[in-house]
């Protein structure tokens, strides 16, 4: 291959200007197309068989809540305890990225993105609604009593206190450790290398990433569905001519999806980070106006609240789209724009289908039913991360061994580039052949 062709492809993969085509796909075929097919099938069946799907959602929600609630609670407790032990134990001193690594973003920007892309929009919806709901309809106490209030706050802290942050910490830490310290691709399957070895490159690894993609899709779509209902309620409160209907909510989803698509195309720094910082500022303003509710400024509190919900809505959507895109691209951290647009639109389509197929019950059922198998993955992630850190030496940094690679000559640059799983480029406008994806062998210690 000519050297200039290498340079063009390398430049694109490192985020530099190149001959990128909007018609290019750079994906892991099994993960991308299987995940897309599952999600598309769900959307189509939900719209066609609306009444049947509605009844199915009710039955599935009841079964999962009755028979697996204990498992969800136990999993959250185990993960929280595990990450606390990690922080205060012998692994707490491991530096992500290796010794001498420096953070790319400031602490404020990092906090804004973690909060906004994490449970920000869910907390806005349920921060007040959940304790009130469990107070008036308690599953474990007489509704409206002091005991019901206590139980309501117990559930609220379980869902929105330290426990969810423990899950975020586990997944984020595991991905970062195996990607930036072990040199494996930035994908969920990479975390399980200490447990299943090279099987992460085959069908087992594909299944893990497909499960992660589908679970993330429905989780984000659920948050978006709740968020758009809240936006609709706020607009209806401000403007009498706007009703609270599914039709209005679908229009809102389409509009906000456009903003999310713009943000995800802009990327992590120019899009998601900027919106996340705006979220924190808007949320602070909202708190201020709530404190001043007895003063004239209280008249604009609802407007500020709607703006906050919309910005959190957009950040949840674009960050979720980017995560899914990276996983379905085999760990490629710079996926083509057309793929980012596809997943942003897909998330909106799933949220719309859930609203059409059963409203609130459908949203809740999608979240807990897809979360059930992924909870098992999270428990396995705890064990895999423990084994990976147990064999880690502090001198190790981003290091990939290619001593056993006997394929075509690898394309290399002077910069460190993230390895990927089984990527394939499709629909290229010009013949620019790319060698097969490199199978990465994680190293121990400081070996290269």
N, C-alpha and C positions, 0 to 999 in steps of 0.2 A: 504494500500500500504506500502511496506517496507520502512524504513527510508532512506536506501541507494538509493532507486529509486527517492525519493523526492530530495535528495541532488544532484543527477546527473542532473535532469531536472532543478533545481534551479540554479546550477552552470552554465549551458548553457545559461539560460535566463539572467544571470548577466554578460555574457561575459567571463566566466571562462572556463577552459578546462573541457570537459565532453565527454560523449559518443555520440557526434553528428554524425548523419549519413547524407551522401550526398543525400540520397533518401528521406529525411524527408521534408514534407511540413507543414508549420505552418501558416495557412491563415484564413481570414474571407471568408467562401465559397461563399457567395452571391457576395461580392465585387470583390474578386479575379477572379472567373471564369466568371462572367458576363463581367467585364472589359476586360479580356483576349479574350473572345469570340467576343466582339464588335471590338476590335483592329485587331484580326486575320481575321474576316470577311472583314474588310476594306482592308487589305493587299491583300487578295485573290481576291476580286472583282476588285481592282485597276489593278492587274496584268492581270487578264483574260479579262476585258473589258477596255483596255487601252484607245482606241480612245473615247469611250463613256464617260468614266470618265473624260478625258481631257476636253471635251465640257461641261460637268456638272460643273467642277471646274471653268471654265470661267464664266458661267452664275451665279453660286453661289457667286463668288467673286464680280461680278458687282452688284448683288442685295444687298448684305451685305454692300458694300461700299456706294451705293446710298441711302439706306433707314435707315441704322443704324449707320452711321458715327458719327452723332450728339450724339448718346447714348454713344459710346466709349469715345468721348472727354469729355462729361459731367461726366461720371463715373470717369475718371482719375482726373479731377479737384476736384470732391467731395472728393475722397480718399486722395489726397494731402492735401487739406485744413483740413480734419479730423485728419490726423496724426500730422500735425503741431499744431493743437489745443490740441491734446493729450500731445504733448511734453511740451508745455508751460502752460497747464492748471493744474487743481487740481489732475489729475491722473498721472502727470509726475513724481511724487516722488515714485510711486509704484516700488518696487524692484522685478524683475523676480526671482522666486524661493523662495520668502519669505525673511524676514529679516535675515541678516547674510549669505545669499547665495553668493557664490563666483564663478566667471566665470571659466569654465573648460579650456579654451584656452586663450592665450595671445591676446592683442588687434591686433597685427600684424597678427597673424594666423587667427583671426576672420575676419579681413578686407580682407585678401587674399581669404578666403573661400566665403565670401559674394560676392565679386566682381567676382571671377572665376565661382562660381556656379550660379551666377545671370545672368547679361546681358553681361558678358565679351566677349563671342564669337560673339554675335549679334552686340556689339559695334565695334568690330574689322571689321566686314563685312560692316556695315552701317555707321560707324563714318564719313567716307569720301564719300562713295557711295551715301548715301541718299541726302545730300544737293546738290550734283552735279546732281543727277537724277531729283530732283524737280526744279533745275535751268534750265535745258534744256527741261524739259517736265512738266512745272508747271500746276497744275489743276486750279489755281486761278489767274494767271497773264500771261502776254505775255512772252513766254519762252525767256530766254537770257537777260532780262531786269533787272534793279535795283530792281524793285518791285518783280520780280521772285526770285531774290537772297534773299530778305527779307522774302518772304513766305517760301522759302526753309529752311531757318534757323529756322523759327517758327515751322515748322513741325519736324525738327530735334531735337529741344529742347523739344518738346512735347513728342517725342518717346524715347529720350535718355538723357533727363535732369533730373529734380527732380521728374517728374511724375512717371516714372517706379520705382524709389526708394521708392516713397510713397506706391506703391502697395506691394513691397517686405516687407516694414516695417509693413504694416497692417497685412499681412498673417503671417509673422514671429512672430510678437507681439501677435496676437490672439492665435496661436498655443502654444507659450511658456506660456502665461498667464494661459490658461485653463488646460494645462498639468502640469506645474510646480508650479503654485500657487493654482489651484483649484483641482488638483489631478485627472483630467479626462484623458482618453487615448490620445495619440499624433496623432490625426486624425482630418480632416476638420470638420466632423460632430459634434465633441465635442464642437466646438465654438458656435454652435447654441442651446446649452442647455438652455440658458436664454430665448430663443424665443419659442422653441417647447418642452421643458422639456424631459420627458423620451421617446418621439418619436424618439430621436436620436438612440435608440437601435433597432428600427424597420425598416420597408421598407423606410420611409422618410430618415432616416440616411443613409441607404444603397445607396439610389439614390444620395445623396449629395456626398458620397465618390466615387461612380462610375463616376459622372460628374467630380470630381476633378482629378481622375485617368486618364480619357480619355483626358481631357483638358491639363493636364501636359504632357502626352505622346506626343500629337501632337505638343504642344509648343516646347518641347525639340527636337523632331524629325525635326521640322522646322529649328531650330537653327543649328542642325547637318547638314541638307541638305545645308544650306547656307555656313557653314564652309567648307564642303568638296568641294564645288565648288571653294572656294577661294584657298584651298590647291592645287586643280587641276590646277588652273590658275597660281599659283606660280611655280609649277613644270614644267608646259609647258613653262613658261618664262625662266626658268633656263636650261631646257633640251629640245631641239628642237624635239627629238624623242617621247616625251610624248604629245599626243593630248588632247584637251579639249572635252571629250566625256562622255556620261552617263556610258559607260562601265568602263572607268578609275575611275570615281567617285564611282561606286559600289565596285570596288576593294579597293579603299581607305577607304570606309565605313567599309568594312570587316576587314581591318588591324587595323584601329583605334578602332573599336569595341572590338577587342581583348585586346587592352591596357585598355580600359574602363572597361571591364569585370574583368581584373586583379585588377584594382584599387578598384572597388566596393566590390570585395571579400575581399580585405585587410581591408576594413572598413573606418570609418570616420577619425580616427587619423593617421593610417599608410598609407592610400591610398589618400583620398580626401584632407586632410590637406597638406600633403607633395607636392602633385601636384599643389595645389593652391599657395603655397609659391613659387614653381618653376615658376608658371605663372607670378607672380608679378616681379620676378627677370628677367625673359625673356622679359617681356614687357618694363621694364626699359632699358634693353640692346637695344631693338629695337628703343626706343626713342633716345638713344644715337647715334646709327648708322644713324638714319635719320638726326640728327643734324650735323653729320659729313659726309653728303653725297657727299660733294665736295672733300673729302680726299680719299686716297686709300682704307680705311676700308669700303667704301661704297659698294664694290663688294660683301660683304657677308650679306648686308642688307636683300636681298631677302631670304637667307637661314634662317636668324634669324626670319624673319616674318613668314615663313612656320612653324618653330618650335613653335612659339608663338601660331599660329592658331591651331596647332595639340594639344598642351597641354591644351588650352582652350576648344577645342573640346572634349577631353577626360574628363575633369573635368565637363563640362556640362552634358555629358552622364552619368557618374557614380553618380553624385549627384542627377540627375533626377531619375535614377534607384532606388537609395536608398529611395528617398521620396515616389515614387510609391510603393515600396516594403513595407514600413512601413504602408502606408494607407491600402493596400490590405491585410496586416497581422493583421488588427484590431488595429493598434497602437503599435505593437510589435517593439521595437527599436533595437532588435537583431534578425532579421529574418534569417532563414537558408540560407546558401550560394547558394543552388540550385535556390532559388527564386530570389536572386540578379542577378545571371547569366541569368535567364529567362528574366527578365525585361530589362537587358542591351542588350541582343540579340533582344528583341522585338522592342526596340527603333531604333536599326539599321535597322531592317526589315521595320518599318514604314517609315523611312527616304528614304530607297531604293525604296519602293513602290511609294512614292510621286515623286521622281525623274523620275521613269519610267512612271508614270501616268500623267505627265504634267510639270515637271521641276519646274521653279521658280513660275509659277502661282499656281501650286498645293501646293507648300510649303506655299505661302501666304494665299491661301484659307483655308487650314487646320488650320492655326493659328487663323485667324479672325472668322471662323465659329464655332470653338470649344470655342473660347474666348467669344463669344456672350452670351451663357447661363451662363458661369462662371462669367461674369461681374455682373449678377444679384446676384449670390452667394456672390460676394465681397461686394456689397452694403448691403446685409443682414448681412454680417460679421461685418460691421461698427456698425450697430445697436445692434447686439448681444454683441460685445465687450464693447460697452458703458454701456449696462445693467449689464453685468458681473462685470465691474469695479465699477459701482455705488453701488453694494451690497457688495463690497469687503472691508474688514477691514485689516488694516496694520499688525495686529498680525498673520494673517493667512499664513500658509506655505503649504507645500505638505501634504495634509490631506485627507484621504478617510474614510468615514463612512461605516461600514459593520453591523451596528446594526440590520438592517432589513433583512440581508441575512440568509436564512434558508435552504440552499443547503448543499452538502457534505462539510466535513471539508476542509478549505482552506489550500493550501500549503503556508507556510510562511518561511521567512528567516529574519536574523537580519538587512538586508539592505533594503532600500526603492526601490521597484520595480514598474515600470510603469504599471498601469492597462491597459487592452485591451478590445476591442469589439469582442465578439463572435468568438474567434479563435477556430480552430479545427486542430488537428495534424493528418496527414495522412501518410500512407506508412512507419510507424515506423518499424525498423528491429526487435525489441523485444517488448513484451507486457508491455508497461509502461503507464497505463491509467491515464488520466489527468482529473480533475474535470472540470465542465462547467465553462466558463468564468464568472467572477464576474461582476455583474452589479453595476457600481460605482455610488454612490450618492454624488455629490459635496457638500462640507460643507461650512458653513458661519462662519466668524470670525475665532477663533482658535479652534473650536470644532473638536473632533476626534470621 
